[in-house]
Each structure stands twice: as structure tokens, then as C-alpha cells.
Amino acid sequence: MKIIHYCLSALLLFAVAGCDRLEQDMLSAPDDATLDRYGFETVKLGDKRVEAVKSLETLLRVPLECKLGKTGLGDKRKAYLLEECKVTPVNGEVGKLWDEKLSFFKAVFVEDQLCSLEVQMKTSGNYEALYDAHGKKIINLFGKPDEIEAKGVVWQRENDEAVLKDLGDGKVSLDIRNKKVMQALHHKG
């Protein structure tokens, strides 16, 4: 029972959601082959900047603040266009995702393609209620987890990675990134 409780609390950080329901949700989760790219319902990694920003701004209370720059990718001797977009919090909030308050938001575009999303949600801390509301949706977006730890869950595909972490006090972070591009970034200019 202790192992089951540990897995439940780690999976999506929405603890004690009920063994049978969680098991059914995991069995019905899509396989990597059926998933296109990681992201939210309306925006996915690899989306073009214009479409991605339109979708992302529907989640946010204030517009994105973007900084342009150039970067190298790995050993290639070419400068690529890099754009990092953040939102300044208003009263500690930047917007909402899945009806939960966002306290931090960052998107990274390389050559006008979305390569990374980072969000932090301020939740009630009632992980069972959060799982009831959002657990199946998250499993359907990312599929079966590849790694489950006490404080986080990792999903990995060939190019993409999603990491959900419990930051404590009801704070949850979700990082979605193109692994190859984000690991190769260097020499910001």
C-alpha cells in the first residue's frame, strides 16, 4: 500500500486520487505514437510564433513582454533568432491555466517556433480535487509518464519533454520543452 500511495502522490502530484480511477486513466492514456507534440490544448511545441502567441495570450491577464536576441545552437556556427517572452505578475498572478492561477509564465521561441513553455500554478493544495478536475486531461495531453519521483513526473518523447513538479504549499510547476533545442542553446546575444 505504501508503494501505491507513493506512486499516487507522485503521479501528477495530485495525491490519493483513488487507485482504481488512476489505474483506469493510465490504461486509457495515449501512447507516444498517437501524440503529436507536447503542449497545452491549444498550443504545442513547434507551433509558429504568431499562432502560438494568440493561443497563449488567451491564458494571460496581461500581454507578453518579449526580448529578442540571437543564440548559437550546439556546435553550429550560425546565429539563430531567439525570443524569450515573460509576463509581469499583477497581484501575484499572470493568468489562468485549467482554472488554476498562474504565478509565472515564460515562452521561448527559436527561429519563430515555440521551443519551451514554463508555468507555475498557485493551487489550493488539495491535490485530490486537482486530480479530479485536471488529472485525466493532463494524462491525455502527455500520455503515460516515463519517470515518477516523490516530487515530480517526467514525460519524454524523442524531441519533447514535460516535467511536472510539486514546489510545496500548493505551487506546481510545468515545464514543456524541445529537448534538443533547449540543450543546444548557448551564446545568447
C-alpha positions as CSV (number, residue, x, y, z in Angstrom):
1,M,0.0,0.0,0.0
2,K,2.9,2.4,0.7
3,I,4.3,2.0,-2.8
4,I,0.8,2.6,-4.2
5,H,0.4,5.8,-2.1
6,Y,3.9,6.9,-3.2
7,C,3.0,6.5,-6.9
8,L,-0.3,8.2,-6.5
9,S,1.2,11.2,-4.7
10,A,4.0,11.4,-7.3
11,L,1.8,10.9,-10.4
12,L,0.7,14.4,-11.4
13,L,1.3,15.5,-7.8
14,F,-2.4,15.0,-7.2
15,A,-2.2,12.6,-4.4
16,V,-4.6,10.0,-3.2
17,A,-6.9,10.2,-6.2
18,G,-8.1,6.6,-5.9
19,C,-6.2,3.6,-7.1
20,D,-8.9,2.2,-9.4
21,R,-9.6,5.5,-11.2
22,L,-5.9,6.3,-11.6
23,E,-5.2,2.8,-13.0
24,Q,-8.1,3.2,-15.5
25,D,-6.8,6.7,-16.5
26,M,-3.3,5.3,-17.0
27,L,-4.6,2.3,-19.1
28,S,-6.6,4.7,-21.3
29,A,-3.7,7.2,-21.7
30,P,-2.5,7.7,-25.3
31,D,0.8,6.1,-26.4
32,D,3.6,8.3,-27.6
33,A,2.9,7.2,-31.2
34,T,-0.6,8.8,-31.1
35,L,0.6,12.1,-29.6
36,D,1.8,14.8,-31.9
37,R,3.8,17.3,-29.8
38,Y,3.6,18.3,-26.1
39,G,1.8,21.4,-25.1
40,F,-1.5,22.7,-23.8
41,E,-4.8,22.0,-25.6
42,T,-4.5,25.0,-28.0
43,V,-0.7,25.4,-28.4
44,K,2.0,22.8,-29.0
45,L,5.8,22.8,-29.2
46,G,6.9,23.6,-32.8
47,D,3.9,26.0,-33.4
48,K,4.8,29.2,-35.3
49,R,5.2,32.2,-33.1
50,V,2.1,34.2,-34.4
51,E,-0.3,31.3,-33.8
52,A,1.3,30.3,-30.5
53,V,1.2,33.8,-29.1
54,K,-2.5,34.2,-30.0
55,S,-3.3,31.0,-28.1
56,L,-1.1,31.8,-25.2
57,E,-2.5,35.3,-24.7
58,T,-5.9,33.8,-24.1
59,L,-4.4,32.3,-20.9
60,L,-2.8,35.5,-19.7
61,R,-4.2,38.6,-18.0
62,V,-1.6,40.9,-19.5
63,P,0.4,40.9,-22.8
64,L,3.6,39.0,-23.2
65,E,6.8,41.0,-22.8
66,C,9.4,39.6,-25.3
67,K,13.1,40.2,-25.7
68,L,14.8,39.4,-28.9
69,G,18.3,38.1,-29.2
70,K,20.5,35.7,-31.1
71,T,21.8,32.4,-30.0
72,G,24.0,29.5,-31.2
73,L,22.7,26.0,-31.3
74,G,25.3,23.4,-30.3
75,D,28.4,23.4,-32.5
76,K,26.8,25.1,-35.5
77,R,28.5,28.4,-36.4
78,K,25.2,30.2,-37.1
79,A,23.3,32.8,-35.1
80,Y,19.6,31.9,-34.7
81,L,16.9,34.3,-33.7
82,L,15.9,33.8,-30.0
83,E,12.9,35.4,-28.4
84,E,12.1,35.0,-24.7
85,C,8.6,36.1,-23.6
86,K,7.5,36.5,-20.0
87,V,4.6,38.2,-18.2
88,T,4.9,40.6,-15.3
89,P,2.6,39.4,-12.5
90,V,-0.4,41.6,-11.4
91,N,-1.2,41.0,-7.7
92,G,0.9,37.8,-7.9
93,E,-1.0,36.4,-10.9
94,V,-0.2,36.4,-14.6
95,G,-3.3,34.4,-15.9
96,K,-5.1,31.1,-15.6
97,L,-4.5,27.6,-16.9
98,W,-7.1,24.9,-16.4
99,D,-8.9,27.2,-14.0
100,E,-5.8,27.5,-11.8
101,K,-4.0,30.7,-11.1
102,L,-0.6,31.2,-13.0
103,S,2.0,32.9,-10.9
104,F,4.8,32.6,-13.6
105,F,4.8,32.2,-17.3
106,K,7.7,32.1,-19.9
107,A,7.8,31.0,-23.5
108,V,10.9,30.6,-25.7
109,F,10.9,30.8,-29.4
110,V,13.8,29.9,-31.7
111,E,13.5,30.9,-35.3
112,D,9.8,31.8,-34.8
113,Q,9.0,28.3,-33.4
114,L,7.8,27.6,-29.9
115,C,10.5,25.6,-28.1
116,S,9.7,25.9,-24.4
117,L,6.9,26.8,-22.0
118,E,7.4,27.2,-18.3
119,V,4.4,27.9,-16.0
120,Q,3.9,27.9,-12.2
121,M,0.4,27.5,-10.8
122,K,-0.9,28.5,-7.4
123,T,-3.4,25.9,-6.4
124,S,-5.5,25.2,-3.3
125,G,-3.1,22.4,-2.4
126,N,-5.9,19.9,-2.4
127,Y,-4.3,17.5,-4.9
128,E,-7.2,15.1,-4.8
129,A,-9.6,17.8,-6.0
130,L,-7.0,18.9,-8.6
131,Y,-6.7,15.4,-9.9
132,D,-10.4,15.1,-10.1
133,A,-10.5,18.4,-12.2
134,H,-7.4,18.1,-14.3
135,G,-5.7,14.7,-13.9
136,K,-7.2,12.9,-16.9
137,K,-6.8,15.9,-19.1
138,I,-3.0,16.0,-18.3
139,I,-2.6,12.3,-18.9
140,N,-4.4,12.7,-22.2
141,L,-2.0,15.6,-23.2
142,F,1.2,13.8,-22.2
143,G,0.4,10.1,-22.2
144,K,1.9,7.6,-19.8
145,P,4.7,9.1,-17.6
146,D,8.3,7.9,-18.2
147,E,9.6,8.8,-14.7
148,I,7.7,9.2,-11.4
149,E,9.5,10.6,-8.3
150,A,8.3,11.8,-5.0
151,K,8.1,15.4,-6.1
152,G,7.6,15.2,-9.9
153,V,6.6,13.4,-13.0
154,V,8.5,13.4,-16.3
155,W,7.1,12.6,-19.8
156,Q,9.6,12.1,-22.6
157,R,9.4,11.7,-26.4
158,E,12.2,11.7,-28.9
159,N,12.2,15.5,-29.1
160,D,10.0,16.7,-26.3
161,E,9.9,16.6,-22.6
162,A,7.3,17.7,-20.0
163,V,8.2,17.9,-16.3
164,L,5.5,18.5,-13.6
165,K,6.9,19.3,-10.1
166,D,5.4,20.0,-6.7
167,L,7.0,23.1,-5.3
168,G,5.2,22.9,-2.0
169,D,2.4,25.0,-0.5
170,G,0.1,24.2,-3.4
171,K,2.5,25.6,-6.0
172,V,3.0,23.4,-9.1
173,S,5.4,24.0,-12.0
174,L,5.0,22.6,-15.5
175,D,7.9,22.8,-18.0
176,I,7.4,21.7,-21.5
177,R,10.4,21.9,-23.9
178,N,12.0,20.7,-27.1
179,K,14.9,18.7,-25.5
180,K,17.3,19.0,-28.4
181,V,16.9,22.8,-29.0
182,M,16.9,23.8,-25.3
183,Q,20.0,21.7,-24.6
184,A,21.8,23.2,-27.6
185,L,21.1,26.8,-26.7
186,H,24.1,28.9,-25.9
187,H,25.8,32.2,-26.6
188,K,22.8,34.5,-26.1
189,G,23.5,37.8,-27.7
